[in-house]
Amino acid sequence: MLYLRSFIFNIVCYSTLAVGCLTTSIVGLVNRKATVPMWNKCFMPFILWNLKLIAGMEIEIRGKEYMKQEGVLYASKHESALETYCLSSYITKLVFVLKKELTYIPLFGWAQYFYGMIPVNRSAGGAAMKNMLKAAKNRLDDKRPIIIFPEGTRVKPGTINGYKPGLLFIAQNLNVPVIPVALNTGLFWQKNSFLRHPGKVIIEFMEPMPTDLDKKDFMAELQKRIENKCAELNAETIKNYPQAAKLLVKE
């Protein structure tokens, strides 16, 4: 049954994404701003509705008091494609920082561009940081919050890829608070996996980071907060869904 439900949901999900990307690529040529509510009020809610209906996966948001719809930078754990799909349904106009190579993908990449995502050329060094800062300022001026995955890529639950300080560069130069975000998505929608496991996905927002720390202390504290909370969420998940333990990497 798990395989069947996963198969049906994946068909619905990726078909919807394909239609959404095609529509965005067309509408964006005329009105880029129209692509934002189109995704956040139509395509994404439809995918999440089917996620619960077909795959049996529901999403719980914790720490809503720390969620802001503008003027903030979110630093989030990244375990799954799920958070890239669902978070904009709760934080409207949310913008992701992503690797530039993704924007080269036909339709998908074009949709990212028209939606307003911030692409980063990782091989460009200092120039990439300057371009990212400029783009981030433009998005924040447009009252669009920004989310960065400080590890730079998806990781398996229970692992750490190394937190990179690019987000602190933006926060300090643009004087915006950093909100840590922890989650357990990788225990339900695993990286590079076909399966969509039923259960409760938890995404938790935490209080803003202190801004009076130097770079080394800031990044260490950010990693500590996110990883400790992720460990708590993983333990809670395994208690409620023992079968999820096999998806947790124990280092």
C-alpha positions in Angstrom: 0.0 0.0 0.0 2.9 2.4 0.8 4.3 1.9 -2.7 0.9 2.4 -4.4 0.1 5.6 -2.4 3.5 7.0 -3.0 3.2 6.2 -6.7 -0.2 7.9 -7.0 0.9 11.0 -5.0 4.1 11.4 -7.0 2.1 11.4 -10.3 -0.2 14.0 -8.9 2.6 16.1 -7.4 5.0 16.2 -10.3 2.2 16.7 -12.8 1.0 19.7 -10.8 4.6 21.0 -10.7 5.0 20.6 -14.4 1.7 22.5 -15.1 2.7 25.1 -12.6 6.1 25.7 -14.1 4.7 25.9 -17.6 2.0 28.4 -16.5 4.6 30.4 -14.6 6.9 30.6 -17.6 4.0 32.0 -19.7 2.4 34.3 -17.1 5.8 35.5 -15.9 6.6 37.0 -19.3 3.6 39.4 -18.8 3.3 39.8 -15.0 6.0 38.4 -12.7 4.2 39.4 -9.5 1.2 37.3 -10.5 3.3 34.1 -10.3 3.6 34.4 -6.5 0.0 34.1 -5.4 -0.6 31.6 -8.3 1.8 29.2 -6.6 1.0 30.0 -2.9 -2.7 30.0 -3.3 -3.3 27.4 -6.0 -0.5 24.9 -6.9 1.1 24.4 -3.5 -2.1 24.1 -1.5 -3.3 21.5 -4.0 -0.1 19.5 -3.7 -0.3 19.6 0.1 -4.0 18.6 0.1 -3.1 15.6 -1.9 -0.1 14.9 0.3 -2.4 14.4 3.2 -5.2 12.7 1.3 -3.2 10.3 -0.7 0.1 9.8 1.1 -1.3 10.3 4.6 1.3 12.9 5.5 0.2 16.0 7.4 2.2 19.0 8.4 2.4 20.7 11.8 3.9 24.2 12.2 5.3 25.0 15.6 6.7 28.3 16.8 4.2 30.4 14.8 4.9 33.3 17.1 8.4 33.6 15.4 7.1 33.5 11.9 7.2 36.8 10.1 6.0 37.6 6.6 8.6 40.2 5.8 11.9 41.7 6.9 13.5 38.4 8.1 16.0 35.8 7.1 15.2 32.1 7.9 18.0 29.6 8.3 16.6 26.1 7.9 17.6 22.5 8.0 17.2 20.9 4.6 16.4 17.2 4.5 13.8 16.9 1.8 12.2 18.6 -1.2 9.1 18.9 0.9 10.2 22.0 2.7 10.9 23.7 -0.6 7.3 23.0 -1.6 5.4 23.7 1.5 6.9 26.6 3.3 5.7 29.2 0.9 2.1 28.1 1.7 2.7 29.3 5.3 5.1 32.2 4.7 3.6 34.0 1.7 6.0 35.5 -0.9 8.9 33.5 0.6 12.1 33.5 -1.5 14.7 30.7 -1.5 18.4 31.1 -2.1 19.4 28.3 -4.5 22.3 27.2 -6.7 22.3 28.9 -10.1 22.5 25.6 -12.0 18.8 24.9 -11.0 17.7 27.9 -13.1 19.1 26.3 -16.2 16.5 23.5 -16.1 13.8 24.1 -18.8 10.5 25.2 -17.3 11.5 24.5 -13.7 14.4 26.9 -13.8 12.4 29.5 -15.7 9.7 29.3 -13.1 12.3 29.9 -10.3 13.4 33.0 -12.1 10.0 34.5 -12.6 8.9 33.6 -9.0 11.9 35.7 -7.8 14.3 33.1 -6.3 17.9 34.1 -5.6 20.3 32.1 -7.7 24.0 31.8 -6.4 26.9 30.9 -8.6 29.0 29.0 -6.1 32.2 29.1 -8.2 32.1 32.9 -8.5 33.6 33.6 -5.0 33.3 37.2 -3.7 31.3 38.3 -6.8 28.7 35.7 -5.9 28.3 37.1 -2.4 27.9 40.7 -3.7 25.3 39.6 -6.3 23.5 37.6 -3.6 23.5 40.6 -1.2 22.1 42.9 -3.9 19.3 40.4 -4.8 18.5 39.8 -1.2 18.2 43.6 -0.6 15.8 43.9 -3.5 13.6 41.0 -2.2 13.5 42.4 1.3 12.6 45.8 -0.1 9.7 44.1 -1.8 8.7 42.7 1.6 9.6 39.2 0.7 11.3 37.1 3.4 14.3 35.0 2.5 15.2 31.4 3.4 18.7 29.9 3.2 19.7 26.4 3.9 23.1 27.0 5.6 24.3 23.5 4.8 23.9 24.2 1.1 22.2 21.0 0.2 19.8 18.3 1.4 21.2 16.0 4.1 19.9 12.8 5.6 18.2 12.9 9.0 20.9 12.7 11.8 23.7 14.1 9.6 25.4 17.5 9.4 27.0 18.9 6.2 28.7 21.9 7.8 27.0 25.3 8.2 28.3 28.0 5.9 28.3 31.7 6.9 26.8 33.2 3.8 23.5 33.9 5.6 25.3 35.9 8.3 26.9 38.1 5.6 23.4 39.0 4.4 21.9 39.4 7.9 24.7 41.7 9.0 24.8 43.9 5.9 21.0 44.2 5.6 20.4 44.3 9.4 17.7 41.6 9.4 17.0 39.0 12.2 17.9 35.3 11.6 15.2 32.8 12.6 16.4 29.2 12.9 14.1 26.5 11.5 14.2 22.8 12.5 12.3 19.9 10.9 11.9 16.2 10.6 10.9 16.0 6.9 13.6 13.5 6.0 11.9 10.8 8.1 8.9 11.0 5.8 10.1 12.3 2.4 13.6 11.0 2.2 16.3 12.4 -0.2 16.4 10.6 -3.5 13.6 8.2 -2.5 10.4 7.3 -4.3 8.5 6.6 -1.0 6.3 9.1 0.9 5.8 7.7 4.4 2.5 8.6 6.2 2.7 10.5 9.5 3.2 14.0 11.0 5.8 16.2 9.6 6.9 18.9 12.0 8.5 22.2 11.1 9.5 24.4 14.0 10.5 28.0 14.0 12.6 29.2 16.9 13.4 32.6 18.5 15.7 34.9 16.6 19.4 34.5 17.0 21.4 37.0 19.1 23.1 39.6 16.8 26.0 40.5 19.0 28.0 37.4 18.4 31.1 37.2 16.1 30.9 35.0 13.0 32.4 31.9 14.6 30.2 32.0 17.7 27.1 32.9 15.7 27.5 29.9 13.3 28.2 27.6 16.2 25.2 28.7 18.1 23.0 28.5 15.0 24.1 25.0 14.3 23.6 24.0 17.9 20.1 25.3 18.0 18.9 23.8 14.8 20.6 20.4 15.3 19.5 20.0 18.9 15.9 20.8 18.0 16.1 18.4 15.0 17.3 15.7 17.3 14.3 16.3 19.6 11.9 16.2 16.7 13.5 13.0 15.4 13.2 11.4 18.8 9.5 12.4 19.0 8.9 11.1 15.5 10.5 7.7 16.2 8.5 7.4 19.4 5.3 7.9 17.4 6.4 6.1 14.3 9.0 3.4 15.2 9.4 2.4 11.6 11.0 5.8 10.9 14.1 4.8 13.0 15.5 3.0 10.0 15.7 6.3 8.1 17.7 8.0 10.8 21.4 8.0 10.3 23.2 7.3 13.6 26.7 8.7 13.5 
